[in-house]
Amino acid sequence: MTELTISLETGSDRPLYEQIYNHIKTEILDGGLPFQERLPSTRKLAQYLQVSRSTVDMAYEQLLSEGYIESAPCRGYFVSELDGIYKGVAKEREEARPAEVKREHYRFDFSPNGVDLDSFPHNAWRKLSRVVLQDDEKELFMLGEPAGELELRSTIAAHLHQSRGVNCLPEQVVVGAGTDYLLMLLQAVFGGKRSIAMENPTYKKAYQVLENLGNSMQVIDMDRSGMNVKKLEASGAEIAYVMPSHQYPLGTVMPIKRRLELLKWANGSKERYIIEDDYDSEFRYKGKPIPALQGYDSHGKVIYIGTFSKSIAPAIRVSYLVLPEKLLRCYKERGTAFSSTVSRVDQRIVAGFLKEGYYERHLNKMRAVYKNRHDVLLEGLKEIPGIEISGENAGVHLLVRFQNGRTEDEACALAKKAGIQVYGLSGYYVREKEETHTVILGYANLKEEAIREAVGLLKDVWRE
């Protein structure tokens, strides 16, 4: 496919990227774009629609983040198989005959993968883009350092030390376009396949990437403090992938005792490492920010991964690794064969965004925005009897557990009747598992009034 016929309303209040996103999403749910259908490249679609490529990039990245489409390296974008991502929609697809494709109509979608794109800092981004490009610097369009621009890496190192307690030098920072790429790069740094343990339930996209790279994957059940270290030891894994500051999807914050136990496990063998995924630590609503696990590491055992996709926008494909000294040497031997996957222009813009204080102001704004939505959602849910709320102290989603025996499928079905999409926790478990009694509600994409109305409907359908 080389084009999509989309009627864009240039005078509309809705941004162009949102119109493109909504059209493609509707086509997928309506069956107009079947599973595995190849989408046009961002360049070709931008040319066809006569819009900027960044506009199409932003629409595609939102579709990627919500699981409607997937990206295949060197091949392009394809409509996703929706099993396990949008369970209700996928089930309808399987049960419907081809001539009777059913379209799902949801008034409200509590997607846990959302980002409030209406709050994107357009003015600051335009200003910084002009500044970066005004000197006609030809070198910006040449390949830069494989690890990324020194200016950006220095800025990231300073930011991480101040905000997250991460101890690192600029040369330990490696910049890449998204966590997926960084995990592939990390495999090259390791020099081959490894036995990797992940929490269960977990961030399944990272699990799938690591599994597809041929690693031996172990799943470790969690207790109240996070990954069970005794079970980790028994698994024989060499690497533990954890999210200690805000586990996804459970929202667990790993206490200091468990963190020290995990570091002790890593120190038990020179081949052991911990991958710390700190994907959304910026958004915390109760107490002080939780320091990164890397800051407690005195033996070079923690590999820190962070991203700007959750805090700015999915299309800002700037993520980073902080490598321990030993692995930094391995990176210089094996990893520098990989060119940087983030353009030097984008790296300069992000560096300026951090250095000039725009990022801090943007985070303060988004904390306030998400905190208000978080409070409205919590206030409404507390009026529903027979539920327990957890994971509400950080991030942009929370969990609702039904104590009256109602299953997640029943809860999702009742919400669906009210025109509301919620998500079952069982979809985040790696192994086959009986259905849970827990659903996930994300609130980044919904305005406060929409949350109030949606929760009002949920009160009616979820009452005992």
N, C-alpha and C positions, 0 to 999 in steps of 0.2 A: 504494500500500500504506500502510495506517495503523497496522498492528500486526504483531508477530511473536510467535508463541507460544513462549516460552522458559521452561523449568522451572528456576527459580533455587533453589539450595540455600543458604538464608540461614545455616545453621549450618556451612557448609563452610569449610575452611581457604582455599579459593580465593576471592579477592575477587570481588565481583559483576561488576565491569567485565570481568574476565578470563572469567567464565562467559558473558557476553554476546558478547564478542569471539570466543571459541571456538565458540559456537553458530553465529554468522553466518558465520565462516570455514568451518566444516564444511558448512553449507548451500550455500555458494558452490562448494566443491570437489566436493560431492556432486550438484550440479545442481539442488538445491531452489530456489536463487535464481539464475536464468539471467542471462546477460550483459544489461546495460542495465536490469535490474529496478530500479525505484525503491524505496529503503528508506524507512521512516517517519522523520519528522523526530525529532531528539533529544528534543524536547519531548513529542511524542505518544507515543514509545516509553517515555519515562520515566513518563508518566502511566499508560500501559497496564500496565507492569511494576511500578508503584508503587515506583520507586526515584528517587534524585535525578538531576537532569538531568546533573550533572557526571559521574556514573557512566557514563551512556550516552555522553557526550562523550568520555570517556577510551577507551572501547571503540571508538568510531568513529575516533578519531584514530590508534589503533594499526592499525586496518584500513586507514586512509588511508596511513599511513607505510609499510606493507608492500605496498601496491599492490592490495589486494583490492577496494577501493571507490574511487570518485572523487567529488569535490564539484563541482557545477555552480552558479555564482553565481545566486541567485534561483530556483533550481529544486530543489536538494536533493542527496541522495546516491544514487549509482547503482552497481550492480555493474560492475566494470571489465572491459574487454577485456584478457585476460591476456597476449596476445602480447608477447614481449619483456620481460615482467616475471617471470612464472613460466612459463618456456618449456616445461618438462616437462609441467606441468599443462595448458597451453593446447594442446600437441600432442596429448595424450590426448583432449581435448575434440573437436578437429577430426576425429580418426580414429574416434571412437566414434559409433555410430548413436544417435539420440535415445532409443531404448528400452534402450540398453545403456550408459548413462552410467557411466563408471568412476570410482571413488573412490580418490584417492591416500591412502595411509597412510604417513606419515613419522614415524618414532620421534624423529628429531632434525632440526631445521631450522636451518641455519647462515645465517639471514637477515642480510644486512649492514645492514638498516634498523632493527634492533631497539634497544630501550632497556629496561634492567632496571627494570620498574615495581614489582617487589617491594621495591625500595629507596626508593620515593617517600617523602619526608619528611612523612608524614601528620600527626604531632603538631605540628610547627612550622607547617604550613600551616593546621591547625585553629586554633591559637593566634593566628596573625596574622589569620585571617579574623574571629575574634571581636573582636579589637582594632579592626580597621577598621570593623566594623559596629556596635560597641557604643554609639556616640554618636548613632545615628539621624540622621546627617548627610544631609539631603535632597539637597544638591548633588552627592553621589556618584552619584545616579541621573539627573543632567542630563548633557547633552553637554559634554565638557570641551574642552580645547585640541585642535585638529586634529593637532598633532605629538605629543600625549601629555602626561601630567602632568609638571609641572616637577620635582617631587620624584623621579620615576622617571628622567627624562632626566639630572638631575644625578647621581644614583646610578650610572647606566650610564656616564656620562662619566668619573667618578672610577674606577670599576672597570676600564674599558678602559685608562685611562692607567697604572694600577698593574700590571695583569696582562698587557696586550698591547702596551704602549708606544704606544697610539693617542693622538694629540694633538688634542683637540677641546674645545669649550665645550658646555654643555648645550643651547644653542639650535641647534647643528648636528645634534643627535640627533632622529630622527623614529621614533616607535614605531608598529608595526602588527602585525596578526594574521597572522603567517606571512610567509615570504619571497615567496610568490606575490603577495600583496597589495602588498608593497613594490616588487616589480619593475613591477607595473602603475602604482603611484604614480610610480615613477621615470620611466616613459615619459611621464607627464603633465609632470613636471618638465623633461624634455628638450624638450618641446613637439612631439613627433611621433616618427615612426619613424626608426630609425637602422640603420647597418650594424654588426652586433655579432659579434665573434669569440669562439668558445669552444673549449676544448681538446677533443681527440679521443683517447681516450674521455672522457666527461664525465658530469656530473649531468644526466641527460636531462630530468628534470621542469622544471628551470630553462630548458633549451633549448626545450622545447615551449611553455612559457609565453611566452617572448620571441618565438618564431616565430608563435604564435597572435595575438600583438599586432600582427603585420604587419611586424616588423623583418626586414631582410635578414640572414640568418644565415650566417656563415662558420665553417668548422671548420678548426682549425689542428692539425696533427699535433704530438705532443710528442716531445722528445728526453729525455735523461737528466736535464736540468735543468728541464724544464717546457715551457711554450708556446714554440715556436720563433719568435723575434722577427723573423728575416728573412722567414719565411713570413707572419707577421702584417703586416709592412710591405707585402709584395706583395699581400696580400688587399684592401687599401684600406679596411679596417674603421676605424670611428671609435671603437669601444668594445671593450675586451678584458675578458672575464669570466674570472677566474682564481681558483684556490684555492691560494695559494702556501704556506701553512703545512702543508697536508695534502691533496693533490689527490685528488679522488674520481673514479674508484675506485682509481687506481693507488697512492695513498699517497705520491707524490713530494713531497719538500720542496724548494722552489725556493731555490737558493743565492743569496747576496748579489749575485754578479756578474750573474746573470740578472735579479734584481729591479731592479738599477740600469739594465740594458739596457731593461727594460720601462718604467721611468720615463722614460728618455731618449726612447723611442718616443712616449710620451704627451705629452712636452714639445715634440714636433715639430710640433704643430698645436693651436690653441686649442680645437678641437672634439673633441679626443681625451680620453677618460677611461678609467680602469681600475676595474672593479667587483671588489672583493676580497671573496670569500665565505669567511668564517672560521667555518665551520659547527661544527667540533668540536675547536678548538685546545686545549680544556681537558685533553684526554686524550693525554698524551705520556709514554712509558715509558723513553726513553733520552735523556740530555743535558738541557739546559735548554729551557724553552719557547721556541719560535721567535717573535721579535717580528713584529708585523703589518707588512705592506708600507706601510700608511698612515703609520707612524711615520717612514719614510724620505722621505716626500713633502713637498717644500718649495715646490711650485708649485700645490697644490690640484687634483691630478689623480686622486686615489684616492677612490672611494666605497666605504665599508666597510659590510658587511652581517654581522650576527651574530644569533644566536637562542638562546633558552633551551630550545627543544624537545628538543635532543639531550642537554643536560646535566641537565634536570629531568624533563620528560615531554612527549610529543607534544601532550597536551591543553593545556599551558601555551602558548597561542598568543601569545607575546610575542616579537617579533623587532624589529630596529631597523636604521635607516640612520644612517650618519654622513656628512653632506654637506659637500663643500668649500664655502668661502665663496661662490664664484660661483654654484654650484648652489643654495645656501641662498637667495640672492636670487630665483632662478627658482622655488624652492619657495614662497616667500612670495607670488609673483605668481600661480602656477597651482596649486600643490599644496594650499593651505589650503582649497580648495573641497571637499576630501575630508575627511569627519569621521573621527575616530579609530575604528579598528575593534576596539580593545581596551577593555573596560569599565573605568571608573575604579576600581571595586572591585578588579578583578584587578591593575590597575597599582599600586594602593596596597599590595597584598599582596606583589607581586614586589619593590617598592621596599623594604619592610620586610625581606623575605627577604635582600636584599643588605646593607642597612645594618646589620642586627643580627647579621651574621656567619653566618647559617644557610647561605647559599649556599656560602661558603668551606668550611664543615664538610662540607656535602653533597658538594662536589667532591672533597675529600680522601677521603671514604668511597668514592665511586664510582671514583676512581683506583685505590684499593686493591682494590676488587671486580673491576674490569676487568683490572687488572694480574695478579691471580691467575689469572683465566680465560685471559688472554693467555699467561701462562707455561705453564699446563697444556697449552694447544693447541700452542704451539711445541715443547714438550718431546716431545709425542707425534708430531708431524709429522716431527721430525728423525730419527725411526727409520724413516721410509718412504724407501726408495732411489729415486733417479731423479727427485727433485723439487727445485725451487728456491723458496725462500720470500722474499717481498718485502713492503714496506709494513707491516712489523710494529712500527715504532717509535712509532706513534701511532694514534689512532682506536680503533675497535672492530671492525675487520675486517683481514684480511690476504689475500695472494694466493699461490696455489700454482701454479707453472708446471712442467709435465711435460717433462722433458728427454729422454724416451725415445720421443718421437713421438706419444704418446697425445693425442688431441684433447679439447677440453672436453666435447663431446657424449659421448664414450666415458667420460670420467671421471664425468660426471653420471649416466650410465646405470648404471655400476658402483656408484656411491654409492646410487642409487635401489634397486638390488637388496638393499642392506643396510639399507634403510629410512631413508636419510639424504638430505636435500636440500641440494645445493650449487648455486652459481650461476656460469654461464659469463660470462667477461669480454666476449664479443662483444656481449652485450645492451646494453652501455654505449657502443658506438660509434654515432655519428650516421649516417655513411655506410655503405652496404653494404660488408661486409668479410668476407673468408674467416674461417672458424672459427679461433679461437685455441687455444692449448694451455694456457690458464690458467683456473682457477676461483677464485671468491671465497668466503671463509669468514668470516662474522660470528659473534661469540661473546657479544654482549651479552645475548641471550635465554636462554643455556644455563648451567646451574650447572656447577661444576667436575667433579662426578661424571659428569654427562651428557656433558661434553666428553671425559673419559677413555674412557668407553664407546664414544662415537661414533668417536673417533680409532682406538680398537682395532679397530673394524669396518672403518674405511677402510684400515688397514694391511693387512688381509687381502685386500681387493678391489683395492687400488691397487698391490700389489707387482708388480714386473716379471715 
